[in-house]
Amino acid sequence: MKTGEIVSNRVLQDEYYEVKFYAPEICRKTRAGQFVHVKIENLKDRILRRPFSISDVSGDGVLTVVYKRVGKGTEALSTLPAGTVCNLLGPLGNPYSPPDNEEFPVIVAGGYGSAATYLIAKNSPGKGILLLGARSKNDLILIDKFTAAGFEVRTSTDDGSQGHKGFVTELVDRVIEENKDKKIRFYACGPTPMLLALAKMLQDRGCNDAELSLDHLMCCGVGACFACVVKVRADNEDGWRYARTCKEGPVFKASEVYTGE
Ligand SMILES: Cc1cc2nc3c(=O)[nH]c(=O)nc-3n(C[C@H](O)[C@H](O)[C@H](O)COP(=O)(O)OP(=O)(O)OC[C@H]3O[C@@H](n4cnc5c(N)ncnc54)[C@H](O)[C@@H]3O)c2cc1C
């Protein structure tokens, strides 16, 4: 458990905000895909922390979280000024394994999923592609950061306001076809229906080392309360078991994700 003083907290785009904490110890230990459990200081009526992926860390100890304002917690967080000291638990969770020199990283992200996967792009030895999907163009975030990291960005929106009109999973096969001479390594983070559809696709295409972050509603964040369980494949009679996303995840191999089949 550490403290993190807010350095800045600003609107990034539409309902998305970017908060920066001075938290050097957490920064030093952070790996892509991990998260911080934030005690939102001005949220009086709730005791539960809120989990947010660590979007970026800097050498001078500044940790960035990008969050969407969706309810009471994120609304309260959006009003905290610079100088507020928050209690942070982290870095928590099982990280992504970084791509090696031979691998071509393809990141599939929905909504805030681009924030959760940005560190993969930033630290990747070879540059790859981000497939970014959202409801509409206002929800497509961090395109500039991925571009600056050398990644090509292809977008999709449900309403067709930017990029391909439809689901981001519809962009996957073309990328596989175009890069069949490369060793593609898939990474993903986004809404659960997107991740389950993607896991099924990747399993069918033999991309079993793909890694998906199954962000699920969670309470304690450290594996004690079992509030955040998801079904994962298991070698037992049922073919599945429950896994805690905070402790055993949030990152799981595509081959582990239980898609009901
Ligand atoms: C490991 C992990 C990493 C996350 N990283 C980010 C991130 O980088 N940026 C970001 O914007 N959000 C992230 N989230 C989701 C974020 O934790 C929730 O949006 C936040 O807790 C909502 O709190 P609230 O009090 O504002 O909303 P509430 O009032 O609790 O809920 C408002 C709405 O949001 C939905 N909601 C609440 N919690 C979650 C959740 N955990 N996942 C999905 N929907 C939820 C509720 O069903 C409800 O519809 C992450 C979640 C997890 C588990």
The ligand as a Gaussian input file, in Angstrom:
#p B3LYP/6-31G(d) Opt

LIG

0 1
 C       -8.313000      -4.723000     -13.564000
 C       -9.196000      -3.575000     -13.983000
 C       -8.640000      -2.515000     -14.676000
 C       -9.446000      -1.426000     -15.055000
 N       -8.868000      -0.397000     -15.719000
 C       -9.613000       0.670000     -16.069000
 C       -9.004000       1.762000     -16.759000
 O       -7.799000       1.775000     -17.034000
 N       -9.814000       2.795000     -17.106000
 C      -11.176000       2.795000     -16.832000
 O      -11.866000       3.740000     -17.199000
 N      -11.762000       1.777000     -16.173000
 C      -11.021000       0.722000     -15.779000
 N      -11.611000      -0.318000     -15.113000
 C      -13.041000      -0.215000     -14.778000
 C      -13.193000       0.676000     -13.555000
 O      -12.672000      -0.009000     -12.431000
 C      -14.673000       0.999000     -13.305000
 O      -15.168000       1.763000     -14.382000
 C      -14.855000       1.768000     -12.024000
 O      -14.555000       0.952000     -10.918000
 C      -16.287000       2.248000     -11.927000
 O      -16.478000       2.869000     -10.664000
 P      -17.660000       3.901000     -10.420000
 O      -17.876000       4.024000      -8.964000
 O      -17.444000       5.134000     -11.205000
 O      -18.873000       3.187000     -11.108000
 P      -20.034000       2.380000     -10.385000
 O      -21.013000       3.359000      -9.825000
 O      -19.477000       1.336000      -9.503000
 O      -20.653000       1.707000     -11.705000
 C      -21.071000       2.488000     -12.826000
 C      -21.177000       1.594000     -14.040000
 O      -19.893000       1.039000     -14.383000
 C      -19.948000      -0.370000     -14.388000
 N      -18.716000      -0.855000     -13.768000
 C      -18.323000      -0.686000     -12.492000
 N      -17.144000      -1.280000     -12.245000
 C      -16.780000      -1.855000     -13.406000
 C      -15.691000      -2.671000     -13.777000
 N      -14.716000      -3.025000     -12.925000
 N      -15.633000      -3.092000     -15.060000
 C      -16.606000      -2.778000     -15.927000
 N      -17.677000      -2.028000     -15.622000
 C      -17.771000      -1.592000     -14.383000
 C      -21.129000      -0.726000     -13.552000
 O      -21.678000      -1.982000     -13.943000
 C      -22.082000       0.398000     -13.830000
 O      -22.770000       0.189000     -15.034000
 C      -10.845000      -1.422000     -14.739000
 C      -11.395000      -2.501000     -14.055000
 C      -10.591000      -3.564000     -13.687000
 C      -11.200000      -4.721000     -12.965000

